[in-house]
């Protein structure tokens, strides 16, 4: 992805996309055979454990670099400037992205059908690529709007993480470039840089790629699917954000999306790289995970 003065080409395209009216996606009753598979995938769902992120200060964003335009240390665009030291109270974050099995189980409990794109994808990979229900249940959920992701988390007494919470969970307190450290991305760390001629997602199990875990033990904070977070996307928010528990702008046109996806270039996998998308957008590259606030005295790391 090329960078341009001030903002990335992706950033400019987000502005353009906002001018195009969003077309709601139809949700149809699945055919009988597909419905059997959806039930099977949901029945195999395993919920993600949560990891505690202790209360502390951390480094958010990037320092400006002007002499290495294509280096991984260089800011992707100006939206991740300036760098700030931010305090976050203790919270918990799902170790894994919400899985397809979990999301289908949730929809069945609410007597709702998956969106047509998701139905078509599942049917295609089952009938053409012979992907099993056991494999699909561990895929990340995708084709989920921001509103649907928020509702899923709320139904489980959780919420979407703030953008600052997401970045701290990804990079820790040592300001690392990628969740695993400073090494350039490769296949053992993340699912990224994939391409299919028919744009079929090439995904990994949500609990895979241990070598790419973040400092707090979270999987796929880079790659697999990018992730919705709570905040509105503010192009200049880092210039005026509060020093404690920032919640993002009060409004906007896009919701923030973090982490890069299965088709992203390496630059999108940086812990500081930012993105955004209309909250009603359904995409094969965007999923989510949930978070939960903790009392001030809960500061010990561990699985919950």
Backbone as CSV, one residue per row, in Angstrom:
resi,resn,N_x,N_y,N_z,CA_x,CA_y,CA_z,C_x,C_y,C_z
1,UNK,0.841,-1.185,0.000,0.000,0.000,0.000,0.879,1.237,0.000
2,UNK,0.674,2.131,-0.937,1.479,3.340,-1.028,1.034,4.352,0.017
3,UNK,2.008,5.113,0.526,1.699,6.208,1.428,1.783,7.503,0.648
4,UNK,0.947,8.455,1.028,0.961,9.755,0.375,1.131,10.823,1.443
5,UNK,1.341,12.068,1.041,1.592,13.142,1.989,0.443,13.249,2.987
6,UNK,0.802,13.220,4.277,-0.187,13.437,5.325,-1.012,12.214,5.635
7,UNK,-1.749,11.721,4.670,-2.621,10.583,4.910,-2.328,9.489,3.890
8,UNK,-2.625,8.236,4.265,-2.415,7.116,3.357,-3.493,7.086,2.284
9,UNK,-3.243,6.352,1.219,-4.253,6.162,0.182,-5.490,5.510,0.764
10,UNK,-5.304,4.572,1.717,-6.453,3.934,2.368,-7.315,4.976,3.075
11,UNK,-6.675,5.897,3.775,-7.418,6.940,4.473,-8.263,7.750,3.510
12,UNK,-7.669,8.126,2.360,-8.409,8.895,1.369,-9.590,8.094,0.836
13,UNK,-9.381,6.806,0.601,-10.456,5.967,0.088,-11.599,5.841,1.085
14,UNK,-11.295,5.890,2.380,-12.374,5.869,3.377,-13.264,7.094,3.219
15,UNK,-12.648,8.247,2.955,-13.452,9.445,2.723,-14.374,9.251,1.524
16,UNK,-13.825,8.692,0.450,-14.608,8.479,-0.763,-15.743,7.499,-0.503
17,UNK,-15.433,6.433,0.236,-16.445,5.402,0.510,-17.637,5.981,1.260
18,UNK,-17.362,6.976,2.091,-18.446,7.565,2.874,-19.466,8.279,2.012
19,UNK,-19.092,8.629,0.804,-20.012,9.316,-0.090,-20.962,8.359,-0.802
20,UNK,-20.673,7.062,-0.709,-21.473,6.047,-1.385,-22.499,5.495,-0.414
21,UNK,-23.784,5.561,-0.691,-24.789,5.047,0.237,-24.579,3.568,0.518
22,UNK,-24.682,3.197,1.796,-24.535,1.792,2.166,-25.790,1.013,1.777
23,UNK,-25.590,-0.102,1.119,-26.698,-0.961,0.719,-26.855,-2.096,1.734
24,UNK,-27.950,-2.140,2.410,-28.171,-3.179,3.403,-28.138,-4.563,2.759
25,UNK,-27.581,-5.513,3.487,-27.437,-6.862,2.970,-28.644,-7.700,3.384
26,UNK,-29.223,-8.364,2.423,-30.374,-9.216,2.722,-29.944,-10.406,3.569
27,UNK,-30.839,-10.849,4.432,-30.606,-12.036,5.257,-31.725,-13.015,4.962
28,UNK,-31.375,-14.124,4.352,-32.358,-15.108,3.918,-32.306,-16.343,4.806
29,UNK,-33.411,-17.065,4.825,-33.422,-18.347,5.520,-32.504,-19.306,4.772
30,UNK,-31.543,-19.935,5.452,-30.623,-20.838,4.750,-31.334,-22.090,4.251
31,UNK,-30.837,-22.638,3.151,-31.352,-23.901,2.632,-31.148,-24.995,3.667
32,UNK,-31.925,-26.065,3.559,-31.951,-27.107,4.589,-30.569,-27.700,4.839
33,UNK,-29.837,-28.058,3.788,-28.532,-28.696,3.982,-27.544,-27.725,4.618
34,UNK,-27.568,-26.467,4.169,-26.694,-25.470,4.784,-27.073,-25.268,6.243
35,UNK,-28.365,-25.246,6.548,-28.818,-25.061,7.930,-28.265,-26.140,8.843
36,UNK,-28.171,-27.368,8.335,-27.592,-28.457,9.136,-26.131,-28.156,9.463
37,UNK,-25.403,-27.666,8.470,-23.998,-27.322,8.714,-23.881,-26.167,9.701
38,UNK,-24.729,-25.155,9.570,-24.680,-24.021,10.489,-24.932,-24.472,11.927
39,UNK,-25.876,-25.382,12.096,-26.152,-25.918,13.429,-24.957,-26.698,13.963
40,UNK,-24.337,-27.480,13.083,-23.161,-28.259,13.485,-22.001,-27.346,13.875
41,UNK,-21.739,-26.326,13.060,-20.649,-25.391,13.354,-20.891,-24.709,14.696
42,UNK,-22.135,-24.293,14.943,-22.476,-23.635,16.203,-22.318,-24.582,17.391
43,UNK,-22.669,-25.845,17.208,-22.595,-26.817,18.310,-21.160,-27.101,18.745
44,UNK,-20.200,-26.820,17.865,-18.791,-27.082,18.155,-18.076,-25.863,18.734
45,UNK,-18.814,-24.793,18.962,-18.202,-23.538,19.404,-17.544,-23.673,20.768
46,UNK,-16.401,-23.032,20.915,-15.684,-22.947,22.190,-15.441,-21.470,22.482
47,UNK,-15.874,-20.992,23.620,-15.703,-19.586,23.965,-14.254,-19.283,24.306
48,UNK,-13.837,-18.081,23.971,-12.476,-17.656,24.280,-12.335,-17.329,25.758
49,UNK,-11.216,-17.736,26.386,-10.919,-17.205,27.723,-10.536,-15.735,27.615
50,UNK,-10.500,-15.063,28.755,-10.111,-13.656,28.772,-8.764,-13.499,29.470
51,UNK,-7.992,-12.532,29.013,-6.710,-12.201,29.613,-6.828,-10.851,30.314
52,UNK,-6.211,-10.733,31.489,-6.219,-9.487,32.226,-5.097,-8.576,31.740
53,UNK,-5.432,-7.328,31.478,-4.463,-6.300,31.118,-4.368,-5.366,32.325
54,UNK,-3.263,-5.416,33.069,-3.180,-4.628,34.307,-3.225,-3.133,34.051
55,UNK,-3.649,-2.390,35.052,-3.631,-0.935,34.980,-2.191,-0.445,34.884
56,UNK,-1.933,0.445,33.943,-0.591,1.013,33.792,-0.603,2.037,32.671
57,UNK,0.516,2.730,32.529,0.750,3.629,31.418,1.372,2.840,30.271
58,UNK,1.145,3.282,29.045,1.801,2.655,27.900,1.974,3.695,26.802
59,UNK,2.783,3.345,25.805,3.043,4.230,24.680,2.055,3.926,23.565
60,UNK,1.307,4.937,23.124,0.328,4.799,22.059,0.757,5.657,20.874
61,UNK,0.629,5.110,19.667,0.978,5.867,18.481,2.447,5.741,18.118
62,UNK,2.910,6.622,17.244,4.257,6.531,16.695,4.951,7.882,16.722
63,UNK,6.288,7.829,16.747,7.094,9.018,16.538,7.235,9.251,15.039
64,UNK,7.249,10.505,14.632,7.386,10.811,13.210,8.771,10.440,12.699
65,UNK,8.796,9.736,11.565,10.024,9.419,10.849,9.837,9.884,9.409
66,UNK,10.747,10.704,8.916,10.609,11.278,7.582,11.666,10.800,6.590
67,UNK,12.677,10.038,7.055,13.794,9.677,6.178,13.784,8.224,5.736
68,UNK,12.700,7.491,6.020,12.621,6.081,5.619,11.175,5.775,5.233
69,UNK,10.711,6.293,4.087,9.272,6.270,3.771,8.658,4.883,3.671
70,UNK,9.441,3.849,3.398,8.874,2.509,3.265,9.309,1.571,4.389
71,UNK,9.915,2.121,5.425,10.330,1.302,6.555,9.173,0.956,7.464
72,UNK,9.236,-0.187,8.125,8.158,-0.602,9.012,8.083,0.264,10.265
73,UNK,9.191,0.910,10.635,9.162,1.795,11.795,8.464,3.118,11.485
74,UNK,8.373,3.462,10.199,7.772,4.735,9.802,6.259,4.694,9.970
75,UNK,5.684,5.785,10.455,4.230,5.861,10.619,3.543,5.511,9.299
76,UNK,2.439,4.766,9.394,1.675,4.439,8.193,1.072,5.687,7.582
77,UNK,0.510,6.539,8.437,0.035,7.858,8.019,-0.027,8.749,9.252
78,UNK,-0.470,9.990,9.063,-0.432,10.960,10.155,-1.464,10.695,11.247
79,UNK,-2.387,9.779,11.023,-3.407,9.531,12.044,-2.831,8.893,13.297
80,UNK,-1.648,8.293,13.230,-1.043,7.683,14.415,-0.025,8.617,15.074
81,UNK,-0.099,9.889,14.757,0.766,10.922,15.330,-0.097,11.933,16.082
82,UNK,0.490,12.561,17.151,1.788,12.285,17.753,1.710,11.094,18.693
83,UNK,2.871,10.614,19.101,2.915,9.547,20.091,2.558,10.105,21.465
84,UNK,1.816,9.326,22.237,1.366,9.745,23.569,1.667,8.675,24.604
85,UNK,1.844,9.106,25.831,1.857,8.177,26.958,0.478,8.257,27.604
86,UNK,-0.186,7.121,27.682,-1.588,7.070,28.102,-1.736,6.086,29.259
87,UNK,-2.540,6.444,30.237,-2.855,5.558,31.359,-4.183,4.862,31.082
88,UNK,-4.205,3.539,31.278,-5.439,2.775,31.182,-5.674,2.020,32.476
89,UNK,-6.892,2.084,32.987,-7.263,1.253,34.116,-7.279,-0.211,33.686
90,UNK,-7.332,-1.114,34.662,-7.307,-2.541,34.376,-8.550,-2.974,33.600
91,UNK,-8.373,-3.922,32.711,-9.484,-4.469,31.939,-9.124,-5.880,31.486
92,UNK,-10.101,-6.567,30.947,-9.893,-7.893,30.370,-10.194,-7.844,28.881
93,UNK,-9.511,-8.697,28.139,-9.733,-8.788,26.695,-9.816,-10.256,26.312
94,UNK,-10.697,-10.586,25.376,-10.750,-11.956,24.869,-9.380,-12.355,24.334
95,UNK,-8.922,-13.529,24.702,-7.644,-14.010,24.178,-7.699,-14.205,22.678
96,UNK,-8.852,-14.629,22.184,-9.018,-14.953,20.765,-10.092,-14.070,20.139
97,UNK,-10.005,-13.900,18.844,-11.100,-13.275,18.112,-12.366,-14.115,18.282
98,UNK,-13.522,-13.471,18.296,-14.781,-14.220,18.375,-14.841,-15.164,17.183
99,UNK,-15.096,-16.426,17.460,-15.055,-17.437,16.411,-16.374,-17.488,15.634
100,UNK,-16.295,-18.069,14.454,-17.495,-18.253,13.637,-18.492,-19.142,14.364
101,UNK,-18.004,-20.173,15.040,-18.899,-21.038,15.797,-19.645,-20.279,16.882
102,UNK,-18.906,-19.428,17.638,-19.544,-18.627,18.675,-20.604,-17.707,18.103
103,UNK,-20.273,-17.093,16.968,-21.211,-16.120,16.416,-22.458,-16.806,15.857
104,UNK,-22.293,-17.948,15.192,-23.462,-18.672,14.687,-24.333,-19.184,15.837
105,UNK,-23.711,-19.613,16.918,-24.473,-20.047,18.088,-25.282,-18.886,18.662
106,UNK,-24.682,-17.723,18.735,-25.366,-16.519,19.211,-26.562,-16.191,18.316
107,UNK,-26.368,-16.244,16.991,-27.473,-15.952,16.075,-28.603,-16.965,16.246
108,UNK,-28.258,-18.240,16.415,-29.296,-19.255,16.608,-30.074,-19.005,17.897
109,UNK,-29.392,-18.596,18.950,-30.081,-18.304,20.211,-31.058,-17.147,20.061
110,UNK,-30.737,-16.231,19.147,-31.613,-15.093,18.903,-32.580,-15.347,17.744
111,UNK,-32.543,-16.558,17.207,-33.397,-16.952,16.081,-33.210,-16.015,14.888
112,UNK,-31.947,-15.736,14.598,-31.582,-14.905,13.471,-30.740,-15.704,12.482
113,UNK,-30.792,-15.316,11.213,-30.022,-15.991,10.172,-28.746,-15.212,9.875
114,UNK,-27.679,-15.897,9.502,-26.465,-15.189,9.096,-26.723,-14.369,7.835
115,UNK,-25.957,-13.306,7.613,-26.123,-12.524,6.383,-25.838,-13.388,5.163
116,UNK,-26.426,-13.013,4.030,-26.313,-13.839,2.825,-24.871,-14.058,2.391
117,UNK,-24.009,-13.017,2.517,-22.604,-13.210,2.127,-21.956,-14.323,2.930
118,UNK,-22.249,-14.362,4.228,-21.659,-15.390,5.070,-22.216,-16.764,4.722
119,UNK,-23.510,-16.826,4.463,-24.089,-18.107,4.046,-23.435,-18.608,2.755
120,UNK,-23.264,-17.707,1.784,-22.662,-18.101,0.509,-21.222,-18.552,0.696
121,UNK,-20.475,-17.845,1.556,-19.087,-18.223,1.802,-19.009,-19.609,2.442
122,UNK,-19.798,-19.840,3.474,-19.754,-21.134,4.162,-20.129,-22.259,3.208
123,UNK,-21.182,-22.055,2.429,-21.592,-23.084,1.471,-20.508,-23.330,0.432
124,UNK,-19.875,-22.274,-0.027,-18.821,-22.415,-1.037,-17.636,-23.209,-0.501
125,UNK,-17.146,-22.854,0.686,-15.941,-23.527,1.173,-16.233,-24.971,1.586
126,UNK,-17.479,-25.254,1.954,-17.843,-26.640,2.277,-17.938,-27.480,1.005
127,UNK,-18.624,-26.962,-0.004,-18.899,-27.772,-1.201,-17.763,-27.758,-2.217
128,UNK,-17.019,-26.666,-2.305,-15.950,-26.558,-3.299,-14.587,-26.890,-2.712
129,UNK,-14.331,-26.448,-1.502,-13.006,-26.625,-0.895,-12.985,-27.690,0.196
130,UNK,-14.107,-28.339,0.443,-14.205,-29.447,1.411,-13.736,-29.054,2.806
131,UNK,-14.020,-27.823,3.209,-13.673,-27.380,4.558,-14.691,-27.961,5.530
132,UNK,-14.214,-28.548,6.616,-15.094,-29.249,7.553,-15.748,-28.287,8.540
133,UNK,-16.837,-28.741,9.154,-17.483,-27.951,10.203,-16.525,-27.719,11.368
134,UNK,-15.689,-28.724,11.668,-14.721,-28.599,12.764,-13.716,-27.487,12.497
135,UNK,-13.343,-27.306,11.245,-12.431,-26.217,10.891,-13.153,-24.878,10.911
136,UNK,-14.347,-24.837,10.351,-15.084,-23.578,10.260,-15.446,-23.020,11.629
137,UNK,-15.717,-23.862,12.596,-16.119,-23.361,13.908,-15.008,-22.553,14.565
138,UNK,-13.733,-22.786,14.181,-12.596,-22.071,14.765,-12.137,-20.918,13.896
139,UNK,-12.777,-20.715,12.737,-12.511,-19.502,11.965,-12.983,-18.288,12.772
140,UNK,-12.418,-17.118,12.515,-12.986,-15.910,13.123,-14.330,-15.544,12.490
141,UNK,-15.209,-14.961,13.268,-16.453,-14.413,12.715,-16.109,-13.294,11.741
142,UNK,-16.862,-13.201,10.662,-16.649,-12.168,9.651,-17.985,-11.801,9.020
143,UNK,-18.003,-10.756,8.193,-19.244,-10.167,7.681,-20.146,-9.713,8.830
144,UNK,-19.535,-9.166,9.867,-20.259,-8.670,11.038,-20.125,-7.148,11.069
145,UNK,-21.230,-6.431,11.156,-21.158,-4.974,11.252,-20.692,-4.567,12.650
146,UNK,-20.314,-3.303,12.797,-19.914,-2.795,14.114,-21.084,-2.913,15.093
147,UNK,-22.281,-2.594,14.655,-23.446,-2.664,15.536,-23.679,-4.096,16.007
148,UNK,-23.529,-5.059,15.115,-23.724,-6.463,15.487,-22.637,-6.944,16.430
149,UNK,-21.403,-6.502,16.210,-20.309,-6.855,17.119,-20.573,-6.292,18.516
150,UNK,-21.018,-5.038,18.575,-21.342,-4.414,19.859,-22.442,-5.194,20.572
151,UNK,-23.482,-5.585,19.847,-24.593,-6.320,20.447,-24.141,-7.680,20.963
152,UNK,-23.272,-8.354,20.217,-22.761,-9.650,20.664,-22.037,-9.492,21.999
153,UNK,-21.144,-8.514,22.079,-20.382,-8.327,23.308,-21.312,-7.981,24.471
154,UNK,-22.282,-7.109,24.239,-23.208,-6.727,25.306,-24.025,-7.916,25.794
155,UNK,-24.369,-8.819,24.894,-25.140,-10.006,25.282,-24.347,-10.914,26.203
156,UNK,-23.041,-10.759,26.229,-22.162,-11.541,27.094,-21.590,-10.708,28.235
157,UNK,-22.269,-9.624,28.555,-21.848,-8.731,29.643,-20.441,-8.202,29.410
158,UNK,-20.126,-7.960,28.147,-18.836,-7.392,27.774,-19.107,-6.173,26.894
159,UNK,-18.069,-5.694,26.235,-18.175,-4.555,25.331,-17.032,-4.643,24.338
160,UNK,-17.093,-3.848,23.291,-15.950,-3.729,22.412,-14.845,-2.962,23.132
161,UNK,-13.586,-3.301,22.909,-12.501,-2.543,23.536,-12.404,-1.146,22.931
162,UNK,-11.914,-0.198,23.724,-11.575,1.088,23.138,-10.346,0.907,22.250
163,UNK,-10.106,1.887,21.390,-8.935,1.793,20.519,-7.645,1.769,21.339
164,UNK,-7.583,2.555,22.409,-6.391,2.552,23.262,-6.225,1.207,23.957
165,UNK,-7.315,0.626,24.432,-7.233,-0.700,25.062,-6.739,-1.726,24.062
166,UNK,-7.248,-1.645,22.838,-6.807,-2.599,21.823,-5.298,-2.463,21.591
167,UNK,-4.805,-1.237,21.469,-3.383,-1.052,21.166,-2.497,-1.508,22.319
168,UNK,-2.894,-1.220,23.544,-2.088,-1.689,24.678,-2.059,-3.209,24.729
169,UNK,-3.205,-3.848,24.509,-3.260,-5.312,24.532,-2.385,-5.909,23.438
170,UNK,-2.226,-5.182,22.324,-1.424,-5.671,21.205,0.062,-5.466,21.412
171,UNK,0.465,-4.328,21.990,1.891,-3.967,22.016,2.513,-3.965,23.394
172,UNK,1.716,-4.076,24.466,2.269,-4.071,25.810,2.748,-2.700,26.228
173,UNK,3.601,-2.669,27.237,4.109,-1.416,27.781,5.497,-1.065,27.266
174,UNK,6.063,-1.911,26.396,7.404,-1.642,25.877,7.388,-1.058,24.464
175,UNK,6.187,-0.680,23.971,6.085,0.011,22.697,6.502,-0.806,21.502
176,UNK,6.264,-2.116,21.542,6.751,-2.979,20.466,6.045,-2.705,19.139
177,UNK,6.752,-2.993,18.058,6.277,-2.681,16.712,5.169,-3.627,16.273
178,UNK,5.306,-4.902,16.606,4.308,-5.932,16.322,3.980,-6.642,17.631
179,UNK,2.884,-7.359,17.715,2.554,-8.026,18.978,3.657,-8.934,19.499
180,UNK,4.397,-9.579,18.595,5.450,-10.514,18.987,6.799,-9.843,19.208
181,UNK,6.948,-8.590,18.830,8.224,-7.900,18.998,8.579,-7.057,17.791
182,UNK,9.870,-7.011,17.463,10.360,-6.139,16.401,10.619,-6.878,15.089
183,UNK,10.566,-8.205,15.084,10.821,-8.953,13.859,9.745,-8.677,12.814
184,UNK,10.168,-8.630,11.541,9.216,-8.437,10.449,8.227,-9.602,10.392
185,UNK,6.991,-9.350,9.980,5.991,-10.409,9.921,6.407,-11.565,9.019
186,UNK,6.073,-12.765,9.438,6.214,-13.977,8.633,5.105,-14.928,9.026
187,UNK,4.986,-16.033,8.299,3.810,-16.894,8.432,3.660,-17.519,9.813
188,UNK,4.750,-17.700,10.553,4.609,-18.308,11.884,4.033,-17.321,12.897
189,UNK,4.085,-16.035,12.574,3.562,-15.017,13.484,2.114,-14.649,13.199
190,UNK,1.738,-14.600,11.923,0.427,-14.030,11.580,-0.056,-14.581,10.249
191,UNK,-1.380,-14.564,10.079,-2.004,-14.891,8.798,-2.217,-13.584,8.048
192,UNK,-1.416,-13.336,6.996,-1.481,-12.066,6.276,-0.953,-12.280,4.857
193,UNK,-1.144,-11.277,4.016,-0.588,-11.302,2.669,-1.126,-12.400,1.790
194,UNK,-2.318,-12.906,2.092,-2.907,-13.996,1.322,-3.758,-13.429,0.181
195,UNK,-3.890,-14.201,-0.876,-4.715,-13.771,-2.008,-5.364,-14.987,-2.637
196,UNK,-6.641,-14.872,-2.927,-7.378,-15.913,-3.628,-8.050,-15.258,-4.819
197,UNK,-7.982,-15.906,-5.963,-8.476,-15.284,-7.194,-9.947,-14.901,-7.094
198,UNK,-10.714,-15.625,-6.269,-12.124,-15.317,-6.090,-12.389,-14.595,-4.771
199,UNK,-11.333,-14.080,-4.144,-11.454,-13.327,-2.901,-12.061,-14.170,-1.779
200,UNK,-11.805,-15.471,-1.778,-12.239,-16.333,-0.685,-11.286,-16.117,0.491
201,UNK,-11.780,-15.809,1.691,-10.887,-15.587,2.825,-10.009,-16.812,3.103
202,UNK,-8.755,-16.555,3.394,-7.806,-17.599,3.775,-7.475,-17.340,5.239
203,UNK,-8.106,-18.097,6.122,-8.125,-17.798,7.546,-7.466,-18.888,8.373
204,UNK,-7.079,-18.504,9.568,-6.503,-19.436,10.527,-7.435,-19.570,11.727
205,UNK,-7.300,-20.675,12.464,-8.081,-20.859,13.689,-7.783,-19.723,14.660
206,UNK,-8.794,-19.264,15.374,-8.635,-18.103,16.247,-7.640,-18.349,17.380
207,UNK,-7.392,-19.608,17.730,-6.469,-19.920,18.825,-5.126,-20.440,18.321
208,UNK,-4.784,-20.114,17.077,-3.530,-20.591,16.475,-2.460,-19.504,16.502
209,UNK,-1.287,-19.820,15.927,-0.163,-18.886,15.803,0.326,-18.407,17.173
210,UNK,0.716,-19.356,18.010,1.233,-19.001,19.329,2.464,-18.110,19.252
211,UNK,3.281,-18.275,18.210,4.500,-17.462,18.091,4.184,-15.984,17.892
212,UNK,2.961,-15.682,17.482,2.586,-14.294,17.237,1.803,-13.655,18.363
213,UNK,1.738,-14.305,19.519,0.952,-13.757,20.635,1.480,-12.395,21.082
214,UNK,0.570,-11.594,21.599,0.931,-10.304,22.172,1.561,-10.513,23.550
215,UNK,2.088,-9.444,24.174,2.687,-9.602,25.509,1.728,-10.157,26.551
216,UNK,0.436,-10.023,26.326,-0.544,-10.524,27.282,-1.160,-11.852,26.852
217,UNK,-0.570,-12.485,25.851,-1.015,-13.811,25.443,-2.194,-13.827,24.498
218,UNK,-2.487,-12.721,23.814,-3.606,-12.673,22.879,-3.162,-13.130,21.496
219,UNK,-4.014,-13.925,20.840,-3.750,-14.415,19.497,-4.254,-13.431,18.437
220,UNK,-3.559,-13.387,17.318,-4.032,-12.702,16.094,-4.387,-11.235,16.321
221,UNK,-3.588,-10.552,17.134,-3.747,-9.107,17.200,-3.191,-8.451,15.936
222,UNK,-2.491,-9.224,15.142,-2.108,-8.827,13.785,-2.582,-9.910,12.836
223,UNK,-3.251,-9.525,11.758,-3.659,-10.474,10.732,-4.907,-11.264,11.086
224,UNK,-5.187,-12.270,10.260,-6.391,-13.103,10.304,-7.611,-12.255,9.925
225,UNK,-8.261,-11.594,10.868,-9.224,-10.545,10.517,-8.861,-9.292,11.300
226,UNK,-9.046,-8.141,10.680,-8.966,-6.883,11.421,-10.143,-6.835,12.394
227,UNK,-10.092,-5.928,13.363,-11.073,-5.987,14.444,-11.717,-4.632,14.712
228,UNK,-13.050,-4.663,14.791,-13.785,-3.478,15.233,-13.384,-3.126,16.663
229,UNK,-13.297,-1.836,16.962,-13.190,-1.375,18.340,-14.305,-0.362,18.610
230,UNK,-14.375,0.096,19.843,-15.515,0.913,20.253,-15.508,2.311,19.631
231,UNK,-14.341,2.900,19.458,-14.223,4.327,19.165,-14.675,4.707,17.757
232,UNK,-15.170,5.928,17.642,-15.216,6.581,16.348,-13.783,6.862,15.908
233,UNK,-13.551,6.814,14.608,-12.213,7.056,14.078,-11.984,8.554,13.929
234,UNK,-11.017,9.072,14.693,-10.672,10.483,14.614,-9.338,10.660,13.919
235,UNK,-9.328,11.329,12.785,-8.091,11.485,12.021,-7.033,12.236,12.814
236,UNK,-7.434,13.208,13.636,-6.491,14.003,14.406,-6.665,13.793,15.907
237,UNK,-7.292,12.717,16.316,-7.634,12.512,17.724,-6.405,12.457,18.622
238,UNK,-5.291,11.917,18.112,-4.101,11.789,18.948,-3.537,13.143,19.356
239,UNK,-3.897,14.200,18.641,-3.391,15.536,18.959,-4.061,16.136,20.191
240,UNK,-5.241,15.621,20.567,-5.951,16.223,21.697,-6.541,15.187,22.649
241,UNK,-6.172,13.927,22.527,-6.740,12.876,23.357,-6.353,13.063,24.826
242,UNK,-7.217,12.644,25.762,-6.878,12.737,27.185,-5.782,11.745,27.563
243,UNK,-5.123,11.993,28.692,-4.020,11.149,29.130,-4.481,9.905,29.865
244,UNK,-5.749,9.864,30.268,-6.263,8.706,31.012,-7.511,8.166,30.325
245,UNK,-7.503,6.879,30.067,-8.666,6.147,29.560,-9.377,6.844,28.406
246,UNK,-8.674,7.163,27.325,-9.331,7.832,26.189,-10.418,6.958,25.578
247,UNK,-11.519,7.592,25.199,-12.678,6.893,24.667,-12.931,7.194,23.194
248,UNK,-12.062,7.998,22.571,-12.257,8.360,21.180,-13.145,9.581,21.035
249,UNK,-13.291,10.078,19.807,-14.149,11.245,19.554,-15.606,10.955,19.919
250,UNK,-16.382,12.012,20.090,-17.794,11.851,20.464,-18.673,11.463,19.283
251,UNK,-18.174,11.568,18.075,-18.944,11.190,16.897,-18.038,11.079,15.696
252,UNK,-18.619,10.687,14.573,-17.817,10.558,13.370,-18.561,9.828,12.276
253,UNK,-17.836,9.476,11.251,-18.404,8.781,10.100,-17.958,7.331,10.047
254,UNK,-16.817,7.045,10.672,-16.261,5.690,10.654,-16.012,5.221,12.073
255,UNK,-16.066,3.920,12.261,-15.598,3.294,13.488,-14.182,2.747,13.248
256,UNK,-13.372,2.813,14.287,-11.991,2.374,14.149,-11.907,0.861,13.963
257,UNK,-10.937,0.462,13.161,-10.656,-0.949,12.880,-9.155,-1.142,13.049
258,UNK,-8.745,-2.173,13.764,-7.331,-2.336,14.056,-6.837,-3.740,13.704
259,UNK,-5.544,-3.852,13.428,-4.870,-5.152,13.389,-4.545,-5.740,12.038
260,UNK,-5.105,-5.245,10.936,-4.824,-5.880,9.655,-5.501,-7.234,9.524
261,UNK,-5.536,-7.772,8.313,-6.287,-9.006,8.057,-5.462,-10.012,7.263
262,UNK,-6.120,-11.083,6.873,-5.496,-12.161,6.114,-4.955,-11.696,4.764
263,UNK,-5.446,-10.593,4.227,-4.971,-10.116,2.928,-4.104,-8.869,3.032
264,UNK,-3.809,-8.414,4.246,-3.073,-7.172,4.432,-1.585,-7.324,4.129
265,UNK,-0.971,-6.204,3.721,0.480,-6.125,3.649,1.043,-5.963,5.058
266,UNK,2.343,-6.209,5.191,2.989,-6.200,6.510,2.783,-4.881,7.242
267,UNK,2.778,-3.752,6.523,2.666,-2.452,7.164,1.372,-2.316,7.959
268,UNK,0.321,-3.023,7.542,-0.962,-2.938,8.232,-0.990,-3.736,9.528
269,UNK,0.034,-4.572,9.765,0.087,-5.408,10.953,0.770,-4.728,12.123
270,UNK,1.333,-3.539,11.924,1.971,-2.813,13.009,0.950,-2.516,14.109
271,UNK,1.411,-2.529,15.354,0.484,-2.306,16.464,-0.071,-0.890,16.487
272,UNK,0.619,0.056,15.820,0.161,1.445,15.829,-0.648,1.819,14.599
273,UNK,-0.642,0.991,13.560,-1.362,1.333,12.327,-2.866,1.397,12.595
274,UNK,-3.502,2.459,12.106,-4.917,2.679,12.358,-5.722,2.583,11.068
275,UNK,-6.994,2.247,11.215,-7.904,2.228,10.082,-9.314,2.494,10.560
276,UNK,-10.234,2.613,9.619,-11.621,2.852,9.971,-12.543,2.394,8.863
277,UNK,-13.808,2.186,9.204,-14.787,1.710,8.238,-16.175,2.157,8.684
278,UNK,-17.108,2.352,7.737,-18.479,2.683,8.141,-19.048,1.607,9.066
279,UNK,-19.740,1.978,10.138,-20.189,0.988,11.119,-21.167,-0.048,10.581
280,UNK,-21.817,0.212,9.440,-22.715,-0.771,8.840,-22.022,-1.672,7.824
281,UNK,-20.721,-1.508,7.664,-19.974,-2.287,6.676,-19.887,-3.758,7.069
282,UNK,-20.132,-4.640,6.109,-19.847,-6.069,6.275,-18.644,-6.389,5.404
283,UNK,-17.699,-7.105,5.934,-16.472,-7.359,5.195,-15.916,-8.739,5.528
284,UNK,-15.282,-9.348,4.516,-14.588,-10.610,4.731,-13.268,-10.418,5.456
285,UNK,-12.902,-9.169,5.729,-11.626,-8.898,6.393,-11.781,-8.333,7.801
286,UNK,-13.003,-8.150,8.296,-13.206,-7.538,9.610,-13.991,-8.465,10.530
287,UNK,-13.437,-8.702,11.712,-14.107,-9.427,12.786,-14.045,-8.590,14.054
288,UNK,-13.935,-9.259,15.221,-13.904,-8.514,16.475,-13.569,-9.432,17.628
289,UNK,-13.251,-8.834,18.752,-13.183,-9.520,20.044,-13.735,-8.576,21.099
290,UNK,-14.018,-9.100,22.284,-14.679,-8.312,23.322,-13.738,-8.012,24.482
291,UNK,-14.121,-7.024,25.276,-13.361,-6.613,26.457,-14.331,-6.407,27.617
292,UNK,-13.744,-6.189,28.807,-14.570,-5.945,30.000,-13.742,-5.149,31.001
293,UNK,-14.329,-4.127,31.587,-13.636,-3.332,32.601,-13.464,-4.128,33.880
294,UNK,-12.446,-3.775,34.655,-12.168,-4.430,35.924,-12.098,-3.397,37.037
295,UNK,-12.401,-3.796,38.266,-12.196,-2.883,39.399,-10.728,-2.479,39.496
296,UNK,-10.452,-1.373,40.153,-9.098,-0.832,40.220,-8.112,-1.772,40.889
297,UNK,-8.584,-2.658,41.781,-7.655,-3.515,42.504,-7.343,-4.814,41.772
298,UNK,-7.946,-5.024,40.583,-7.672,-6.234,39.803,-6.552,-5.933,38.817
299,UNK,-5.312,-6.141,39.203,-4.175,-5.774,38.363,-3.257,-6.936,38.055
300,UNK,-3.556,-8.125,38.521,-2.654,-9.253,38.273,-2.975,-9.896,36.951
301,UNK,-1.936,-10.153,36.115,-2.191,-10.790,34.825,-2.588,-12.230,34.973
302,UNK,-3.323,-12.757,33.986,-3.715,-14.152,34.013,-4.937,-14.409,33.175
303,UNK,-5.256,-15.667,32.987,-6.434,-16.064,32.226,-7.622,-16.109,33.150
304,UNK,-8.730,-15.540,32.680,-9.970,-15.531,33.469,-11.042,-16.314,32.743
